[in-house]
């Protein structure tokens, strides 16, 4: 056979083999099978109202923000947040601290990720660090997703993942998630991860470059993005928080960055996250600020949000008994007139965890200088005032 | 270092070398000097100074480049060194057209223009693979073997999980090669138009 013949028939044979591989791989992909039910918290038993609050330790950072937390062994809570001289500064690191319910104290904070460490582990330049998000994968390992930026502002963000086998004492090397074809920039994270029935981890993310919209990533056991679904599109919705209610149904809430009226956005799925409804505005206000939500052990939805259309001076809790259709504001965590507040009246970026004992923990940015932890039970939520 | 980190740094490093080979006029130099310049550039790109090599700084900006970019950048380096083009002009022209078409389909929608997200097709769509197969067979029939080779190389890298991404699009195309294709196509069009305008009448 001539050289031209080898080239012609050899390239065809190679293409046939490679495309056979592509078809086999694609046809072998499992379907998700919907959401996996979360580990249920113990339903609240009759108990007296309980409420406590404290500020997390912060010995060095002038500015802190964006707390996240996960329950770890022994009923403890491990929190993460970012702090530094200011938001976006090169000295911003991600800190962690552990709350012991027996001693009712937080351990001294320590940095788990710095810009320099991220740069070495990710093998690329990193300019600044941003939002951390904690959760567990299907194997029960503690996962920490965090935002990093190499060029530009937050629109240049990408998400990274590191995993701990020992409840956050030590961490494996961080790896980059790829979620956008455009230089893999403009993907951020704020909402907690969730589980799919097939063992994949779901991660709600949002984009901020040109458009502002949300997506739900599916990650395999190694942390690779293996599928994604668009939650919204356009210019005005971000920071999705997804709350699965069953294998098929979930409700999501999103921060709103569009034209007034400024309201929290809500989306729904009834096919395990394959398709999502168009966002609708709820009756609750949203001053272009992050929200948090959780499904309580008794089946009601709890929402932590800034109860104002223009500022973050009021942080409140609302309950829905009809899966998000109607809401009742039950408590104000911050912003009561006359109560002592932070030097800067900003209470934002809430994060909710209901522990296995049924107690509810809310962490949030307190005046940009501290992270505050409030914990309470459902009796306190419903207590008549 | 993981295999995907090594592949990512290699892609960005070769891209850096192609930039050096394009910016420095190598052709007037004697062959030995050309290779010495490229060797020095390779050291500068791949050897760390401080925490990271220059390729890692480029990687911070561009992310991992596609296999198409890696091959075109490698071909550009070889062409500058040897004076021999590895990719025929006809293949190159069709490749640029395909890349421009793919970019016009992919990027506006992937950046949130509508609910439809073509990027999600790259995670495992039989339809997407079938379209790619049709394109590859058409290129093969037209004897555009460079195009066929690039698709095969990208698909092989995807099947091997060579990059951080598990999305086939990221192996086929990236914004850099898309912009390059668009610029080359527009530049070719401009030349053709100016050639027609300057042709004597009759």
Interface residues (C-beta under 8 A of the other chain):
Chain A: X7 X8 X11 X12 X14 X15 X18 X19 X21 X22 X23 X25 X26 X27 X29 X116 X119 X120 X123 X124 X125 X126 X127 X150 X151 X158 X175 X176 X177 X178 X180 X181 X182 X183 X184 X185 X207 X209 X210 X211 X212 X213 X215 X220 X224 X225 X226 X227 X228 X229 X230 X233 X234 X235
Chain B: X1 X2 X5 X8 X9 X51 X52 X56 X57 X59 X60 X61 X62 X63 X64 X106 X107 X110 X111 X112 X113 X114 X115 X116 X117 X119 X120 X122 X123 X124 X125 X126 X129 X132 X133 X136 X137 X140 X143 X145 X148 X149 X151 X152 X155 X156 X158 X159 X161 X163 X164 X165 X166 X167 X168 X169 X170 X173 X174 X175
